Every structure is written in structure tokens, then in C-alpha cells.
């Protein structure tokens, strides 16, 4: 296993952030890019947070990574990125630091809670859980995509990712996300599928002491609402929230609602 290279992507903030503005790191799911997924939500979050994102290996602005990796390797890469932002002064002294990850990045979020919880004041697990899908299915997908390429996943992903009617109402958001999938490196995508196959921390949730927000969509068939409840119940300090009319891409499907929930849970103490 090896730690991939990732790049910090500023989604909000003008470089003059103050200690009164906290920092929120965000990550996107398999086949999506952080700018396409979190762009609208980051605008709504900008009054409270400096928002910094990152793309999965072989997606968006992150280089391909074709060696085997684990969710723990991805979490290590994020932890390194956060520490580098502290060193560079991007995170002002006195600012609180939070993390929100979607789908596979929700698994990264839980792994951060297990391995690097001291870096964060709160973590959001979005449209995700302590285990997603079945190992054999992920391994079969990895083998298929490595041969057929990521464009072969576009039609099926469009069916799974969005709530009914979303594609027709928001074609521009849909196109941005699916374009990232089509352009993603096939071998990097396959390695992440294999990491998903091996990830299951349901029995370890009780080790996580960092406050966890589990935010799922009401019509998400990949990670249904009860998964959020299970996640919140399993950690030491957990809260479950369900967004109506949302499936598997909450920040794109309901950017206002996603931002509102994150600000309510992550920004409550700062607001007081």
C-alpha cells in the first residue's frame, strides 16, 4: 500500500481569512470531482468557513495513482495535506478545522476519525457509512473498469447518484459530475474500488471520539438513511441528519441544505 499524491483546491476564501473563520476540508466520491460536487455548497459555506477541497487520485486535479492503496492511505494523504496547510499558514491560528467527505470520502472521514482525529474539531460523513456495498461487487467493478474504462460507468452512475427528476431540473450540475467520471483515470478508479472492497469499520466506530455528523439522503439507494443512524449510534458523539429529496450526491443535489446542516453543526459554537 502507498500514500497517493493529492493537491489542495481552494473552493472559497480570498487568502485573507481570519481566526473568526474556521476551515472546512471537503472531499468528493468515486468518479466525481470536488469542484463539480462542492462548488455551489462552498459558496453558501463561505460566510462561515474557508473551504478547501481535494480530488481522489486520477480524478480532477489529482494525479493518477495506479498502485494498490487503502482507505487508510487516502486518510493519511488528507492528514498530510491538513498539516501542510497549517505549516503554510493557510489555516489561521485559532481557527477550528472540520472535514466533510462524500461516499468513499465519507469512509475516508471515518478513517480520519480513527487515525487522525486530533486534527479535526468535527467530521461529517456524507452519503456514506462504515461499509458500502459488497466486496466481490467492488472487485468485479475494478476489473471491469480497468478493461473498459470509466466512460462505461456513466449510465449506471447517473441512475444511482441522483434523486428522481434531478437530472432534468439541473442538467448543468449533472453534466459536470458525469464529465469528471468520464475523464477519470481507469486504473486509479479501479484501485479505489479495491479499497472500498476492503473497508469495513463497523466494529471500530466506538473508537472514534471526534464528533461525527452522519448526513444522508432520504432516497439514497447506495447508503440509505438508516446507515446514517447506524453511524451516528456507533461513534462516541454522533448526530444523524437526513436530507429530503436527495440521493447520493448531497452537496450537488441540495447545496443549500447541505451547507445549512454543516453550518448548524460545525458552526454552532462559533456562532454563540
Buried (B, 14 or more C-beta within 10 A) or exposed (E): EEBBEBEBBEBBBEEEBEEEBBBBBBBBBBBBBBBBBBBBBBBBBBEBBBBBBBBBBBBBBBBBBBBEBBBBBBBBBBBBBBEEBBEEEBBBEEBBBBBBBBBBBBBBBBBBBBBBBEBBBBBBBBBBBBBBBEBEEBBEBBEBBBEEBBBBBBEEBBEEBBBEEBBEEBEEBBEBBBBBBBBBBBBBBBBBBBBBBBBBBEEBBEBBEBBBBBBBBEBBEBBBBEBBBBBBEBBEEBBBBBBEBBBBBBBBBBBEBBBBBBBEBBBEEBEE
